[in-house]
Structure formats: structure tokens, C-alpha cells
């Protein structure tokens, strides 16, 4: 009996080792594919598309920034419709999340100071792509039974490129990216902030936090928790403003370090010998990866929110979503970067993620620092998870050609809650790699479609500017930009 029991234990241990080896091999292949997708494929596509749109729009992301700020405050013509500001908040809720804190810390610790420069560059260049994709989403949006609008990349790919298979493929990748990869990552990033506390047990605590988060999010997306959603909708902008304020305080208290920090950012950003020597781990690639994850410019997510806004002209939402990229990256991500780099805490690989940010704040605020980051991460992660489901529901409706049955949605949301639970217990490398790879597939479908259809958005921009010069309040008519109104579902 003892021999049999021992043999069974040996067999069990062998199977366990074999499964671990298999999982390691799978993650190794996923990592290789992710690295290839970003370099050379996505680096070339992102930069080429962004520069092309910048040239064709004559630098719309800088030239019309003032107009973008103005239209944010415009109210819809009819009461109860989604305003430009509300659409901005939905897209910003998804953009501004754990990546703004943990993602930037990871880029600095693993990619170096120069990653911040490339993060800025991908935001400025990508803002032009954000303008194009959201303007297209508005042009090709559709009207529901209540007269409200909806749309996104899947809809303009189907309507304008007449390719439902590609549109469905994009919708599929969006669903698994936002309900899967991004939700696992948000869950992991949130639980990682608790590692700074004495009660944290790496084998138990992540699963407990993951379970609590999964139950809470599941409750809200099942139709309950409306008060929770409303409260976080108010608290997150306040927390975002407070987060930037705390970052400024840290910078002011270490203002003497700012010149050397800026010097290192630009010095390392242009160390092409180091970059070309190992692109996969370079500051350029980390800056592009974490910048893209944070602002999502060109990924094809924000257009789903943009299409829901009630505006008189599609360009207005293009401008609003363009501004959202700056709000996310130039303001909040930069706040994280300077807060960390000006704290005097030297970035190191073992600090990658939440620990680096928490140590940076601890150096100034003591024990309050980690607590503040944990509270910020709880709010940012929660609204990110809820904002992600807005995009997912839109694409589920597209694939099914209507909203799926209540039974299907219940099962899907339970599965999505389970994914949140699993993500909390995964490794940092695994969750980032999966999220990066899935996001890359979305981008590689959306950006070429935007390039093909870009002329429509550019003509819409010219029409908008023409009406502004004539002193008119811009109103969109399909015929004014050479489109047949019969081909559009929403616009007359």
C-alpha cells in the first residue's frame, strides 16, 4: 500500500512537472509572437499610420487642439442623448486605469528613462490616428430603435469596406482583449499593490483579492450595483486630479532632480546603439508598448464610445477622442513618470510595477504613499473593468446582429468575472504578454482599415473647417464630402 501510494505521488508530481513545462513552453511561444508583432510589425504600422495621418491632416492633433477643448463642453441638441463629454468619460474610464500607474512604472524599470520619450511620441503621433478612427466611427454609426447611435470599427469596416468577415474578426479580438486580456491585467495590477503590506501572502492574497473584485464587478455588470457605478464615476475624476496633484508635490519637493531626469530621458531615448542592440527590451519598444496600452490610439476601442455621442458633426468626436489621448498620456502617465523619477528612488527590474510607484511615494509621504496608490488603483481598476464591458457589449451585438439573449449574456458575464479572478493569481510577465498580444491583433486590423478609409475622415475635417471659417455652426451632410446618404444609416 505504501509503495502504491508513493508511486501515485510520483506520478502526480511527474504530471505536475510536465504541465508546468508545457505552460512555460506555451508562454515562451506567446512571448515570441508578441515580440514579433510589436517589432517589426506594429512599430512600423503605428508610426507609419500616425505620421501619414499627421501629414494628411496637416497636424490636426496640434493645430485643432484648442477646438477640441471647446467642443468637449457642447451639450447634445436633445435631452437624454449622450454628450461629447459623456463619450469622453466612457473612453477615458477605459484608457485611464492601472496602465497609467503600473504600466509606466514597468516601462521605466525594464526599459529605462528613455521609454518616457517614446511614450510621448506615440501619444502625439497616435493622436492623429485617434482623430481618424473616431471620426469614421461617427460617420458610419447606426441608429437604434430609440433613435440613439452606436458603432465602432466593426461597423465602419462592414459598411465602408463591405467585409463582414474582417469586421467580425475585429469584434472577436476586441471581445477577448477587453473581457479577457485587459481584465486579467487590471485584476493582477490591482492585487499587486497590496504586496507592500505585511499581511500580503503571495500564494493566498492574490486569489482573495481576485475573488472580491470578481464578485463586485460581476454584481455590477449583472445589473446591480448602480449606486457603486455612479459613485465611482464621480470619484475617479476627483482621484485623477488628486493623483496629478500628488505627483506635482513630489516633483516640487525634488525640483533639483528634474533637470537631470529630463536629461536622462532624452539621452537614453536617442541611444540608438543600445536600442538596435536589443530592440525587444529597449526603451523604444517599452515606451511604445506601454504608451499604446495606456492611450489605445489606433487600437479601435475608443471609437465604440465615440459613435454613441450625439453631435452635429462627426469631426467633433474625432477631436474629443484626440484630446483624450493627451489627457491620458501627456497628463496622467507623465505625472506617474515624473513622480517616480523625481522621487530619488532608482528604478530597478525587481521594482517593476506597483512597488516602484509605492516606494517613490513612500520617500515623500511615508506610510501614506502606498495607501494612496492602493486606493487610486482600486478606483482606476474598477472603472476600467466596467468601461471595458461597454465596448464588449457593443461588439457582441455586432456579431449576433442584435443583443444576445439574456441567458447568453448571463453566462458570458459569469465567465468574464471568472477571468478577473484568474488574472489576479497569474504572473506579471504572463498577463502583460497576453494583453499586449491581443491588443496588437486589434490594432493590426483597425489601422489599415483607417488608412483605406482615411480620406472620408479628412474630407469631413475639411468640411468642418470650411463651415467654421464661414462663421457657421458645423452641421454634417453626407453629400458635402462626396458620400451617398443612402449608404449611411444615421446621417441624412
KAKAHU-V622570 format. One record per backbone hydrogen bond with DSSP energy under -0.5 kcal/mol. CO is the residue of the C=O (numbers start at 1). NH is the residue of the N-H. E is the energy in kcal/mol with one decimal. If there is no record, write none. Layout:
# KAKAHU-V622570
[[CO:NH:E] [CO:NH:E]]
This chain:
# KAKAHU-V622570
[[1:5:-2.8] [2:6:-2.7] [3:7:-2.4] [4:8:-2.4] [5:9:-2.1] [6:10:-2.2] [7:11:-2.6] [8:12:-2.7] [9:13:-2.8] [10:14:-2.5] [11:15:-2.7] [12:16:-2.3] [13:17:-2.5] [14:18:-2.6] [15:19:-2.5] [16:20:-2.2] [17:21:-2.5] [18:22:-2.2] [19:23:-2.5] [20:24:-2.6] [21:25:-2.3] [22:26:-2.4] [23:27:-2.6] [24:28:-2.0] [25:29:-2.0] [26:30:-2.5] [27:31:-2.5] [28:32:-2.0] [29:33:-2.4] [30:34:-2.6] [31:35:-2.7] [32:36:-2.2] [33:37:-2.6] [34:38:-1.8] [35:39:-2.8] [36:41:-1.3] [37:42:-3.2] [38:43:-2.2] [40:44:-1.9] [41:45:-2.3] [42:46:-3.2] [43:47:-2.0] [44:48:-2.6] [45:49:-2.6] [46:50:-2.5] [47:51:-2.6] [48:52:-2.3] [49:53:-2.7] [50:54:-2.1] [51:55:-2.4] [52:56:-2.7] [53:57:-2.1] [54:59:-3.1] [55:58:-0.9] [59:62:-1.8] [59:63:-3.3] [60:64:-2.0] [62:65:-1.0] [64:68:-1.9] [65:69:-1.9] [66:70:-1.6] [67:71:-2.3] [68:72:-1.0] [69:73:-0.5] [70:73:-0.9] [71:74:-1.4] [74:84:-0.7] [78:81:-1.4] [82:310:-3.8] [83:87:-2.3] [84:88:-2.1] [85:89:-2.2] [86:90:-2.1] [87:91:-2.2] [88:92:-2.7] [89:93:-2.4] [90:94:-1.3] [91:95:-2.4] [92:96:-3.8] [95:97:-1.0] [97:100:-1.3] [98:101:-1.0] [98:102:-2.3] [98:103:-1.0] [99:104:-1.0] [101:105:-1.8] [102:106:-2.6] [103:107:-2.1] [104:108:-2.2] [105:109:-2.6] [106:110:-2.5] [107:111:-2.4] [107:112:-0.6] [108:112:-1.5] [112:115:-1.4] [113:116:-1.7] [113:117:-0.5] [114:118:-1.5] [115:119:-1.8] [116:120:-2.1] [117:121:-2.3] [118:122:-2.3] [119:123:-1.3] [120:124:-2.6] [121:125:-2.8] [122:126:-1.7] [123:127:-1.5] [124:128:-0.5] [125:128:-1.1] [125:129:-0.7] [126:130:-2.4] [127:131:-1.9] [128:132:-1.9] [129:133:-2.6] [130:134:-1.9] [131:135:-1.9] [132:136:-2.5] [133:137:-1.8] [134:138:-1.5] [135:139:-2.3] [136:140:-2.5] [138:141:-0.9] [141:490:-0.9] [142:150:-1.9] [144:147:-1.8] [148:144:-3.0] [150:142:-3.3] [152:155:-0.8] [152:156:-2.0] [153:157:-2.6] [154:158:-1.7] [155:159:-2.8] [156:160:-2.0] [156:161:-0.8] [157:161:-0.9] [157:163:-1.1] [158:162:-0.6] [163:167:-1.9] [164:168:-3.1] [165:169:-2.1] [166:170:-2.3] [167:171:-2.4] [168:172:-2.6] [169:173:-2.3] [170:174:-2.5] [171:175:-2.3] [172:176:-2.3] [173:177:-2.0] [174:178:-2.9] [175:179:-2.5] [176:181:-1.9] [177:182:-3.8] [180:184:-2.6] [181:185:-2.0] [182:186:-2.5] [183:187:-2.0] [184:188:-2.5] [185:189:-3.0] [186:190:-2.0] [187:191:-2.2] [188:192:-2.0] [189:193:-0.7] [190:193:-1.1] [191:194:-1.3] [192:195:-1.3] [193:196:-0.9] [194:197:-1.7] [197:200:-1.5] [200:202:-0.5] [201:204:-1.7] [201:205:-2.3] [201:206:-0.5] [204:207:-0.7] [204:208:-1.7] [205:209:-2.7] [206:210:-2.6] [207:211:-2.2] [208:212:-2.2] [209:213:-2.6] [210:214:-2.5] [211:215:-2.3] [212:216:-2.3] [213:217:-2.8] [214:218:-2.6] [215:219:-2.4] [216:220:-1.8] [217:221:-2.8] [218:222:-1.2] [219:224:-1.8] [220:223:-1.4] [225:229:-2.3] [226:230:-2.4] [227:231:-2.5] [228:232:-2.6] [229:233:-2.0] [230:234:-1.1] [231:234:-0.5] [231:235:-2.5] [232:236:-2.7] [233:237:-0.5] [234:238:-1.0] [235:239:-3.2] [236:240:-3.0] [237:241:-2.2] [238:242:-2.5] [239:243:-2.7] [240:244:-1.9] [241:245:-2.1] [242:246:-2.7] [243:247:-2.1] [244:248:-2.2] [245:249:-2.2] [246:250:-2.2] [247:251:-2.3] [248:252:-2.8] [249:253:-2.4] [250:254:-1.0] [252:255:-1.3] [254:257:-2.1] [254:258:-0.5] [255:258:-0.9] [255:259:-0.5] [257:261:-2.3] [258:262:-2.7] [259:263:-2.3] [260:264:-2.2] [261:265:-2.2] [262:266:-2.1] [263:267:-2.3] [264:268:-2.6] [265:269:-1.6] [266:270:-1.2] [268:271:-1.3] [270:272:-1.8] [271:274:-0.5] [271:275:-2.0] [272:276:-2.9] [273:277:-1.1] [274:278:-0.9] [275:278:-0.8] [278:281:-0.9] [279:282:-1.8] [282:286:-2.2] [283:287:-2.4] [284:288:-2.3] [285:289:-2.9] [286:290:-2.6] [287:291:-2.0] [288:292:-2.6] [289:293:-2.5] [290:294:-1.8] [291:295:-2.8] [292:296:-2.3] [296:299:-1.5] [296:300:-0.6] [301:304:-1.8] [301:305:-0.6] [302:305:-1.1] [302:306:-2.5] [303:307:-2.2] [305:308:-1.0] [306:309:-1.3] [309:311:-0.9] [312:476:-2.5] [313:316:-1.6] [313:317:-0.5] [314:317:-0.9] [314:318:-1.4] [315:319:-2.5] [316:320:-2.0] [317:321:-2.5] [318:322:-1.5] [319:323:-2.1] [320:324:-1.6] [321:325:-1.1] [322:326:-1.1] [323:327:-2.5] [324:328:-2.2] [325:329:-2.7] [326:330:-0.7] [326:331:-1.7] [327:332:-1.7] [328:333:-1.9] [329:334:-1.4] [331:335:-1.7] [332:336:-1.9] [333:337:-2.4] [334:338:-2.8] [335:339:-2.1] [336:340:-2.2] [337:341:-2.9] [338:342:-2.3] [340:343:-1.1] [340:345:-0.5] [344:346:-0.6] [348:351:-1.7] [349:352:-1.3] [351:356:-1.6] [353:356:-0.7] [353:357:-0.9] [354:358:-2.5] [355:359:-2.5] [356:360:-2.1] [357:361:-2.2] [358:362:-2.2] [359:363:-1.7] [361:364:-1.3] [361:365:-3.5] [362:366:-1.6] [365:368:-1.4] [366:369:-1.3] [366:370:-0.5] [367:371:-1.0] [368:372:-2.6] [369:373:-2.1] [370:374:-2.3] [371:375:-2.4] [372:376:-2.6] [373:377:-2.7] [374:378:-2.3] [375:379:-2.0] [376:380:-2.9] [377:381:-2.9] [378:382:-2.0] [379:383:-2.2] [380:384:-1.9] [381:385:-2.5] [382:386:-2.0] [383:387:-2.8] [384:388:-2.3] [385:389:-1.0] [386:390:-0.7] [387:390:-0.7] [387:391:-1.0] [388:392:-2.0] [389:393:-2.5] [390:394:-1.4] [391:395:-1.7] [392:396:-2.4] [393:397:-2.1] [394:398:-1.3] [395:399:-2.3] [396:400:-2.1] [397:401:-0.8] [397:402:-0.8] [405:409:-2.5] [406:410:-2.3] [407:411:-2.3] [408:412:-2.8] [409:413:-2.5] [410:414:-1.9] [411:415:-2.1] [412:416:-2.4] [413:417:-2.1] [414:418:-1.8] [415:419:-1.9] [416:420:-1.6] [417:421:-1.7] [418:422:-2.5] [419:423:-2.6] [420:424:-1.2] [421:425:-0.6] [422:425:-1.2] [423:426:-1.1] [427:431:-2.1] [428:432:-2.0] [429:433:-2.1] [430:434:-2.4] [431:435:-2.1] [432:436:-2.7] [433:437:-2.4] [434:438:-2.3] [435:439:-2.2] [436:440:-1.9] [437:441:-1.7] [438:442:-1.6] [439:443:-2.3] [440:444:-2.4] [441:445:-0.9] [442:445:-0.8] [442:446:-2.6] [443:447:-2.5] [445:449:-1.1] [446:450:-2.2] [447:451:-2.3] [448:452:-2.2] [449:453:-2.2] [450:454:-0.8] [453:456:-1.5] [453:457:-0.9] [454:458:-2.5] [455:459:-2.7] [456:460:-2.0] [457:461:-2.1] [458:462:-2.2] [459:463:-2.2] [460:464:-2.3] [461:465:-2.5] [462:466:-2.3] [463:467:-2.1] [464:468:-2.0] [465:469:-2.4] [466:470:-1.4] [467:472:-2.6] [468:471:-1.5] [472:474:-0.8] [477:480:-1.5] [478:481:-1.6] [478:483:-2.3] [479:482:-1.5] [483:485:-0.6] [484:487:-2.2] [485:488:-1.2]]
